[in-house]
Amino acid sequence: DTEVTQTPKHLVMGMTNKKSLKCEQHMGHRAMYWYKQKAKKPPELMFVYSYEKLSINESVPSRFSPECPNSSLLNLHLHALQPEDSALYLCASRPGPSTDTQYFGPGTRLTVL
Amino acid sequence: ELKVEQNPLFLSMQEGKNYTIYCNYSTTSDRLYWYRQDPGKSLESLFVLLSNGAVKQEGRLMASLDTKARLSTLHITAAVHDLSATYFCAVDMYMTTDSWGKFQFGAGTQVVVTP
């Protein structure tokens, strides 16, 4: 298995909803990442998660919370989002800490109404 | 704060001609990555450049890294329509050799190849 999978592909939610995005990889990669990408912009790093620790981009609002139940799975819990949070959410994984590239999942297209 | 600048931001290419995309960054790093993104899709890894003078080639694409100039280039030879996409460079803001790193992406170069 050489891919990163993300579910769902599309998500529409209201501002009062709670939802979760899921990311999974079975390549034995030791780090996983969440990015947010707005249209015609580069990806912005939200969280870096290895099973040792979580690293947070301090500009990410608390309505986003990551969870890493095990080394293959990374969730992003969403609560009380705003319309400006609508974006493509990309998960990536990386084999090791030093020189490897990141492998991206297909993304979840999120729309907040 | 690390800044990564790509230029041009938009590149209209004619099929069969050669073009170059530039990626400048503001701090010392010897880890640079190139990605391709098709509209509505995710990012696909193209090249990993890990030392000064590194050169990688795949088909019509060739990437190089000059860490002293803090510059990477992505050269496209004899452009074809299939190369239409957005190309991103990313610099790894690693702090130590065992750091997980944080990628800082350039703004992206939108490439459109026309006959």
Contacts between the chains, C-beta under 8 A, distances in Angstrom:
chain1	res1	chain2	res2	distance
A	31	B	100	4.8
A	40	B	108	7.7
A	40	B	110	7.8
A	41	B	107	7.5
A	41	B	108	7.7
A	42	B	88	5.7
A	42	B	105	3.6
A	42	B	106	6.5
A	42	B	107	5.9
A	42	B	108	5.5
A	43	B	43	7.0
A	43	B	88	7.8
A	43	B	103	7.9
A	43	B	105	5.7
A	45	B	102	5.6
A	45	B	103	6.6
A	48	B	100	5.3
A	48	B	101	8.0
A	48	B	102	6.4
A	50	B	100	5.7
A	55	B	100	7.0
A	55	B	102	7.5
A	90	B	42	6.1
A	90	B	43	7.0
A	92	B	43	7.9
A	94	B	100	7.1
A	94	B	101	7.8
A	97	B	97	7.9
A	97	B	98	5.2
A	97	B	99	6.0
A	97	B	100	4.9
A	97	B	101	7.0
A	98	B	94	7.3
A	98	B	97	5.7
A	98	B	98	6.9
A	98	B	99	7.7
A	98	B	101	7.7
A	99	B	31	6.3
A	99	B	48	7.1
A	99	B	50	5.2
A	100	B	48	7.5
A	101	B	33	5.4
A	101	B	45	4.5
A	101	B	48	5.0
A	102	B	33	7.6
A	102	B	45	7.3
A	102	B	103	6.6
A	103	B	45	6.7
A	104	B	35	7.9
A	104	B	42	4.6
A	104	B	43	4.4
A	104	B	44	7.5
A	104	B	45	7.8
A	105	B	42	6.3
A	106	B	41	7.3
A	106	B	42	5.0
A	107	B	41	7.8
A	107	B	42	5.0
